[in-house]
Amino acid sequence: MDREQREDLARRVLAFSHADQTEVLLVDREASLSRFTHDAIHQNVASADLSIAVRAIAEERTGVARTNVLDEASLRDVVARALAIARHAPADPEQPALPVGAPPPAPAEAFAEATARATPQLRAQICEDIFRAGEAGGLWAAGYAATERGGITVVNSNGARASFDGSDAAANVKMNGGDSSGFAEAYDTDVRRLDGTLLGAIAAGKARESAHPRDVEPGPWTVILEPAAFGELFSYIADHFSALSFDEGSSFLSDGLDRTYLGENVTITDDYAHPLAPGMPFDFEGFPTKRLALVEHGVARAVVTDNYWAHKLGRENTGHALPAPNASGPQARNLVVSAGSKNAAQLIAETKRGLLVTRFWYIRTVDQKKAIVTGMTRDGTFLIENGKLTGGVRNMRFNQSILEALCRCEFASELSRTGGYSYSVVVPAVKIENFTFSSGTGF
């Protein structure tokens, strides 16, 4: 459906409701993925769905029901179910009126027609370009190429109306050798900017250069984390910026805003209009999303709110609601870490002895409030000696406070978008002193 069709349908559903307040959320999504291993696509899948969520509020009680069946009887039924759930829900005296706001225009680069119309053949070509990069060196590739488009519309009985159309594309490759591997990734709203040949070459180069890895001793190291590694690590403090975490005491920010928590070179923003990750200019309640400075030069300045948490805490609504109901509270959706002044090559050249880390995996939280995590290196870890990469090292396990790491870091000057199944962030490479590795591995 296009924007006008979604809004017409949402208004029609809204008219069926006799609740005190009603919200209708439409999500129209098409996603396709071509997954490969051993230089052959073994899975090609596509899905399309239009779901409708109705939130009914009656006498401080809230119910939410969903459907993806669009005949009139089903639409009337989903409204009736939402109201029935509300009548059986406990009352919440903190429940505010549904918000009204006029969202700004979406960033120009948020939607690309080429991505929305991408074919399996186009994704297969990206995969083939990746394969070629590893064939000459006797390497084999595993990974995927994916495209998606989505449309979101929110209307409510207080007069709010907001619509957004976006697209996204991604490619991810792990190039494998006999005793080493290398990784590369790319994300863009326009699939035409994904370069399979370049991704394959980067991953193949890392696999070749990290062959015959050596052991190094665990302990404190100077590390340079490439964006994929830093983004994975950084994602574990994303929920600390939620007003819910802030209020319940699980965030490092719970000790108070306008305090210094990180190094003075650390600035973190939430920016839906960043050119590397342009996104939705409103939240899942249809309220305009603010572009926020969360941390300025190490000083915490803000947490993100939605309508409920803004009302409960007496703060401004920053427009960061997730679809109702959710147990996570408002969330920062477009985190950006500001860049430094030196490029990544300079950071390496200025390192007498250290490790270059391509990516992390299997990160798990050890202490939530202190942001201590554990995890392992993966797919390209290199020894740095006298400013040069001198070969691969075996993977290592780390135990590290993210907050402490961000008090002794230096950022590279180039920003990249990186992500995973549950996050997307824009970050630079980063050099961190005294990063703690607890043990080595046999691979």
VMD Tcl script that draws the C-alpha trace (Angstrom):
set ca {
  {0.00 0.00 0.00}
  {1.09 3.55 -0.58}
  {0.81 6.26 2.06}
  {-2.65 7.42 1.04}
  {-4.06 3.88 1.03}
  {-2.59 3.15 4.47}
  {-4.01 6.35 5.92}
  {-7.46 5.66 4.44}
  {-7.45 2.17 5.94}
  {-6.24 3.45 9.33}
  {-8.99 6.06 9.47}
  {-11.56 3.41 8.56}
  {-10.38 1.17 11.42}
  {-10.34 4.14 13.79}
  {-13.99 4.86 12.99}
  {-14.98 1.40 14.29}
  {-13.77 2.20 17.82}
  {-15.87 3.53 20.66}
  {-13.04 3.57 23.21}
  {-12.14 6.75 25.07}
  {-8.96 6.90 23.00}
  {-7.77 4.76 20.10}
  {-4.55 4.40 18.14}
  {-4.13 2.50 14.87}
  {-0.67 1.44 13.72}
  {-0.17 -0.02 10.22}
  {3.09 -1.69 9.22}
  {3.44 -2.78 5.58}
  {6.72 -4.65 5.03}
  {8.35 -6.66 2.26}
  {11.70 -8.33 2.99}
  {13.88 -10.61 0.86}
  {17.11 -12.42 1.64}
  {19.58 -14.53 -0.34}
  {21.82 -16.57 1.98}
  {24.95 -18.36 0.77}
  {27.62 -20.76 1.95}
  {30.54 -22.45 0.18}
  {30.07 -19.99 -2.69}
  {26.51 -21.02 -3.49}
  {23.13 -19.51 -2.62}
  {21.32 -22.17 -0.62}
  {18.37 -20.14 0.63}
  {16.28 -17.48 -1.07}
  {13.30 -16.24 0.93}
  {10.82 -13.40 0.68}
  {7.96 -12.26 2.88}
  {5.26 -9.62 2.64}
  {2.83 -8.63 5.37}
  {0.57 -5.78 6.37}
  {-0.27 -5.82 10.05}
  {-2.67 -3.60 11.95}
  {-2.32 -2.96 15.69}
  {-5.14 -1.25 17.57}
  {-4.54 0.29 21.00}
  {-7.72 1.06 22.90}
  {-7.75 3.09 26.12}
  {-10.81 3.04 28.35}
  {-10.85 4.56 31.83}
  {-7.07 4.35 32.30}
  {-7.02 0.75 31.05}
  {-5.18 -0.22 27.87}
  {-5.57 -3.11 25.46}
  {-3.77 -3.90 22.21}
  {-4.85 -6.36 19.52}
  {-3.42 -7.15 16.10}
  {-4.48 -8.66 12.78}
  {-3.27 -8.99 9.22}
  {-6.68 -9.93 7.81}
  {-8.21 -6.91 6.11}
  {-11.88 -7.73 5.48}
  {-14.37 -5.56 7.34}
  {-15.42 -8.22 9.81}
  {-11.79 -8.83 10.85}
  {-11.12 -5.11 11.17}
  {-14.16 -4.66 13.39}
  {-13.10 -7.70 15.39}
  {-9.56 -6.42 16.09}
  {-11.02 -3.17 17.43}
  {-13.46 -5.08 19.61}
  {-10.69 -7.35 20.94}
  {-8.51 -4.37 21.85}
  {-11.34 -2.81 23.81}
  {-12.21 -6.10 25.52}
  {-8.57 -6.51 26.61}
  {-8.57 -2.95 27.93}
  {-11.66 -3.60 30.04}
  {-9.92 -6.56 31.71}
  {-6.56 -4.79 32.17}
  {-5.52 -3.13 35.44}
  {-6.04 0.61 35.60}
  {-2.95 2.78 35.27}
  {-3.41 6.29 36.64}
  {-0.17 7.34 34.89}
  {-1.72 6.75 31.44}
  {-1.71 10.10 29.58}
  {-3.78 11.18 26.63}
  {-2.49 9.94 23.29}
  {-0.04 12.42 21.75}
  {-0.56 14.80 18.87}
  {2.27 16.27 16.84}
  {3.28 17.25 13.31}
  {6.29 15.14 12.25}
  {8.96 16.75 10.09}
  {9.58 15.41 6.58}
  {11.50 12.15 6.26}
  {15.15 12.41 5.19}
  {15.44 12.41 1.41}
  {17.65 9.30 1.32}
  {15.39 7.17 3.53}
  {13.66 5.50 0.58}
  {15.19 4.18 -2.65}
  {12.94 2.80 -5.37}
  {15.76 0.54 -6.57}
  {15.80 -1.22 -3.20}
  {12.03 -1.52 -3.05}
  {12.05 -3.20 -6.48}
  {15.19 -5.31 -6.01}
  {14.99 -8.75 -7.60}
  {16.53 -12.10 -6.59}
  {18.80 -11.69 -9.63}
  {20.18 -8.43 -8.24}
  {20.95 -10.02 -4.88}
  {22.47 -13.03 -6.65}
  {24.80 -10.70 -8.57}
  {26.04 -9.17 -5.31}
  {26.70 -12.68 -4.02}
  {28.51 -13.71 -7.20}
  {30.76 -10.66 -6.97}
  {31.63 -11.69 -3.41}
  {32.42 -15.26 -4.48}
  {34.87 -14.19 -7.16}
  {36.98 -12.28 -4.65}
  {37.75 -15.44 -2.68}
  {38.08 -18.01 -5.44}
  {41.59 -17.08 -6.52}
  {42.96 -17.60 -3.01}
  {41.22 -20.89 -2.33}
  {38.78 -19.30 0.13}
  {35.06 -19.92 0.46}
  {32.37 -17.45 1.47}
  {29.30 -17.53 3.72}
  {26.88 -14.70 4.29}
  {23.86 -13.01 2.77}
  {22.48 -10.18 0.67}
  {19.14 -8.69 1.77}
  {16.71 -5.98 0.75}
  {13.52 -4.63 2.27}
  {10.97 -1.86 2.02}
  {8.42 -0.77 4.56}
  {5.62 1.68 5.10}
  {4.38 2.78 8.53}
  {1.28 4.81 9.32}
  {-0.01 5.92 12.74}
  {-3.32 7.67 13.38}
  {-5.14 8.24 16.65}
  {-8.44 9.61 17.90}
  {-6.79 12.82 19.11}
  {-5.98 13.82 15.53}
  {-2.43 12.53 15.11}
  {-1.46 11.29 11.65}
  {2.01 10.26 10.50}
  {3.34 8.15 7.63}
  {6.79 7.02 6.54}
  {8.19 4.92 3.70}
  {11.71 3.53 3.96}
  {14.02 0.98 2.40}
  {17.15 -0.85 3.42}
  {19.76 -3.19 1.96}
  {22.58 -5.16 3.51}
  {25.33 -7.60 2.62}
  {27.49 -9.57 5.00}
  {30.34 -11.97 4.23}
  {32.66 -14.23 6.16}
  {35.52 -15.48 3.97}
  {36.98 -18.75 5.22}
  {40.42 -20.32 4.85}
  {42.03 -23.35 6.43}
  {42.80 -21.74 9.79}
  {41.54 -18.18 9.42}
  {38.56 -16.09 8.38}
  {37.79 -12.51 7.43}
  {34.66 -10.38 7.65}
  {33.09 -7.47 5.79}
  {29.64 -5.85 5.79}
  {27.70 -3.02 4.18}
  {24.36 -1.31 4.85}
  {22.58 1.28 2.74}
  {19.07 2.43 1.95}
  {19.99 2.15 -1.76}
  {20.97 -1.35 -2.87}
  {22.86 0.08 -5.84}
  {25.57 1.29 -3.46}
  {26.35 -2.21 -2.17}
  {29.62 -3.35 -3.77}
  {29.98 -7.13 -3.58}
  {33.41 -7.05 -5.20}
  {34.74 -4.66 -2.56}
  {33.18 -6.60 0.32}
  {34.61 -9.85 -0.97}
  {38.05 -8.33 -1.39}
  {38.07 -6.91 2.16}
  {36.95 -10.20 3.70}
  {39.37 -12.25 1.58}
  {42.25 -9.95 2.47}
  {41.58 -10.38 6.17}
  {41.35 -14.17 5.83}
  {44.66 -14.35 3.96}
  {46.51 -11.93 6.23}
  {45.36 -13.65 9.44}
  {46.38 -17.14 8.30}
  {48.54 -19.25 10.63}
  {47.51 -17.24 13.71}
  {49.82 -17.14 16.71}
  {49.08 -17.11 20.43}
  {49.44 -13.92 22.45}
  {49.12 -13.52 26.17}
  {45.85 -12.36 27.75}
  {45.76 -9.25 29.88}
  {45.42 -5.50 29.21}
  {46.02 -4.54 25.57}
  {45.84 -1.48 23.40}
  {43.16 -2.36 20.87}
  {41.85 -0.77 17.72}
  {38.29 -1.85 17.11}
  {36.99 -1.58 13.57}
  {33.39 -0.27 13.28}
  {31.81 -3.75 13.25}
  {33.55 -4.62 16.53}
  {32.93 -1.26 18.18}
  {29.30 -1.15 17.04}
  {28.59 -4.56 18.55}
  {30.19 -3.47 21.84}
  {28.53 -0.05 21.87}
  {25.07 -1.54 21.24}
  {25.16 -2.95 24.78}
  {24.72 0.51 26.30}
  {21.93 1.61 23.93}
  {19.16 0.77 26.39}
  {20.90 2.83 29.10}
  {19.51 5.92 27.36}
  {15.90 4.81 27.91}
  {13.82 6.75 30.44}
  {12.59 3.40 31.80}
  {16.14 2.17 32.52}
  {17.03 5.59 33.90}
  {14.05 5.55 36.29}
  {14.32 1.92 37.43}
  {18.03 2.25 38.23}
  {19.52 -0.18 35.69}
  {21.21 2.53 33.62}
  {24.62 4.03 34.37}
  {22.81 7.37 33.90}
  {20.55 6.64 36.88}
  {23.06 8.40 39.12}
  {22.06 11.66 37.44}
  {22.27 13.66 34.23}
  {24.65 16.57 33.62}
  {27.46 14.48 35.09}
  {30.66 13.29 33.43}
  {30.61 9.56 32.76}
  {32.80 9.18 29.67}
  {35.91 10.73 28.13}
  {35.67 14.37 27.06}
  {36.10 13.32 23.41}
  {32.92 11.17 23.53}
  {29.77 12.68 22.02}
  {26.75 10.47 21.36}
  {23.65 11.63 19.51}
  {20.38 10.12 18.39}
  {19.84 11.37 14.85}
  {17.20 9.91 12.53}
  {18.43 12.21 9.72}
  {22.09 11.14 9.72}
  {23.09 10.63 6.06}
  {24.53 7.15 6.73}
  {21.34 5.93 8.41}
  {18.34 8.10 7.44}
  {15.20 6.87 9.14}
  {11.71 7.53 10.43}
  {11.15 11.08 11.74}
  {8.47 10.03 14.24}
  {7.96 7.21 16.72}
  {5.42 4.39 16.84}
  {2.89 6.73 18.46}
  {3.19 9.16 15.56}
  {4.99 11.76 17.67}
  {7.93 13.71 16.13}
  {11.31 12.25 17.06}
  {13.80 14.79 18.37}
  {17.42 14.78 17.25}
  {19.16 14.61 20.62}
  {22.59 15.06 22.10}
  {22.60 12.25 24.66}
  {26.25 12.69 25.72}
  {28.27 15.85 25.02}
  {32.02 15.66 25.55}
  {31.57 12.93 28.12}
  {28.71 14.64 29.99}
  {25.29 12.93 30.01}
  {22.64 15.35 28.78}
  {19.44 13.44 28.07}
  {17.48 10.22 28.06}
  {14.85 9.35 25.46}
  {11.16 9.31 26.35}
  {7.82 8.40 24.89}
  {4.42 9.80 25.75}
  {3.98 7.62 28.86}
  {7.44 8.13 30.32}
  {7.49 11.84 29.56}
  {4.26 12.19 31.52}
  {5.41 9.93 34.37}
  {8.76 11.67 34.86}
  {7.61 15.20 34.03}
  {9.99 15.41 31.09}
  {9.67 16.41 27.46}
  {8.40 13.76 25.03}
  {11.36 13.10 22.70}
  {9.38 10.82 20.36}
  {11.07 7.46 20.97}
  {8.11 5.14 21.59}
  {8.18 1.52 20.50}
  {4.98 -0.24 19.37}
  {2.61 -0.79 22.28}
  {2.68 -2.77 24.44}
  {6.35 -3.24 25.25}
  {8.37 -3.91 28.36}
  {11.47 -2.04 27.20}
  {10.17 1.51 27.35}
  {11.33 4.18 24.90}
  {14.52 3.45 22.96}
  {17.10 5.44 21.02}
  {16.78 4.12 17.46}
  {19.47 6.08 15.60}
  {22.62 6.26 17.73}
  {25.69 8.02 16.35}
  {29.13 8.29 17.96}
  {30.98 11.39 16.76}
  {34.25 10.90 14.87}
  {37.74 11.99 15.86}
  {40.51 13.72 13.90}
  {42.82 10.88 12.79}
  {42.09 8.19 10.25}
  {42.25 4.52 11.21}
  {45.61 4.05 9.51}
  {47.08 6.78 11.73}
  {45.74 5.10 14.86}
  {47.47 1.88 13.83}
  {50.69 3.66 12.89}
  {50.85 5.30 16.34}
  {50.43 1.98 18.18}
  {53.66 0.38 19.37}
  {52.07 -2.92 20.35}
  {48.42 -3.81 20.23}
  {45.62 -5.72 18.54}
  {43.40 -4.81 15.61}
  {39.95 -6.41 16.05}
  {37.61 -6.82 13.08}
  {34.52 -7.88 15.02}
  {33.20 -9.38 18.23}
  {30.66 -12.12 18.78}
  {28.70 -13.74 21.58}
  {28.79 -10.66 23.78}
  {26.87 -11.10 27.02}
  {26.20 -8.75 29.93}
  {28.07 -9.39 33.19}
  {26.94 -6.29 35.13}
  {24.12 -4.23 33.61}
  {24.52 -0.91 35.45}
  {28.31 -0.89 35.22}
  {28.05 -1.95 31.56}
  {30.53 -4.80 32.00}
  {30.34 -7.36 29.21}
  {32.18 -10.45 28.05}
  {32.68 -11.76 24.53}
  {35.16 -12.96 21.94}
  {37.02 -11.70 18.90}
  {36.17 -13.19 15.52}
  {36.99 -13.19 11.79}
  {40.21 -11.23 11.70}
  {42.30 -10.33 14.77}
  {45.79 -8.98 14.10}
  {48.92 -8.16 16.08}
  {50.22 -4.60 15.75}
  {53.95 -4.11 16.29}
  {55.67 -0.77 15.83}
  {52.73 0.67 13.93}
  {52.31 -2.22 11.48}
  {50.12 -5.32 11.23}
  {52.42 -8.31 11.61}
  {50.00 -11.23 11.27}
  {46.97 -12.89 12.73}
  {46.47 -13.98 16.32}
  {44.17 -16.58 17.78}
  {40.84 -15.33 19.04}
  {40.59 -14.11 22.61}
  {37.89 -13.66 25.25}
  {37.48 -10.28 26.90}
  {35.83 -8.93 30.06}
  {35.46 -5.19 29.89}
  {33.45 -2.26 31.19}
  {32.21 -0.30 28.19}
  {32.12 2.84 30.32}
  {35.76 2.48 31.33}
  {36.71 1.80 27.72}
  {35.00 5.03 26.65}
  {37.02 6.96 29.22}
  {40.32 6.05 27.55}
  {39.60 6.00 23.85}
  {40.45 7.83 20.64}
  {38.13 7.81 17.64}
  {38.98 7.58 13.97}
  {37.81 10.26 11.58}
  {35.65 8.06 9.33}
  {32.12 7.00 10.28}
  {30.45 3.75 9.18}
  {27.06 2.23 9.67}
  {27.16 -1.20 11.27}
  {24.50 -3.44 12.70}
  {23.12 -6.80 13.70}
  {19.81 -8.52 14.19}
  {18.66 -6.04 16.82}
  {20.61 -2.82 16.29}
  {21.94 -0.33 13.77}
  {24.45 2.35 14.78}
  {26.84 4.80 13.13}
  {30.32 4.69 14.65}
  {33.99 5.23 13.85}
  {36.84 2.83 14.51}
  {38.20 3.38 18.01}
  {41.50 2.96 19.82}
  {41.16 1.89 23.47}
  {43.92 1.57 26.02}
  {44.04 -1.26 28.58}
  {41.26 -3.33 27.06}
  {41.11 -6.47 29.19}
  {41.42 -9.93 27.62}
  {40.87 -12.74 30.09}
  {41.90 -15.81 28.08}
  {42.93 -17.13 24.69}
  {41.42 -19.83 22.47}
  {42.62 -22.65 20.24}
  {41.29 -21.10 17.01}
}
mol new
graphics top color blue
foreach p $ca { graphics top sphere $p radius 0.5 }
foreach p [lrange $ca 0 end-1] q [lrange $ca 1 end] { graphics top cylinder $p $q radius 0.2 }
display resetview
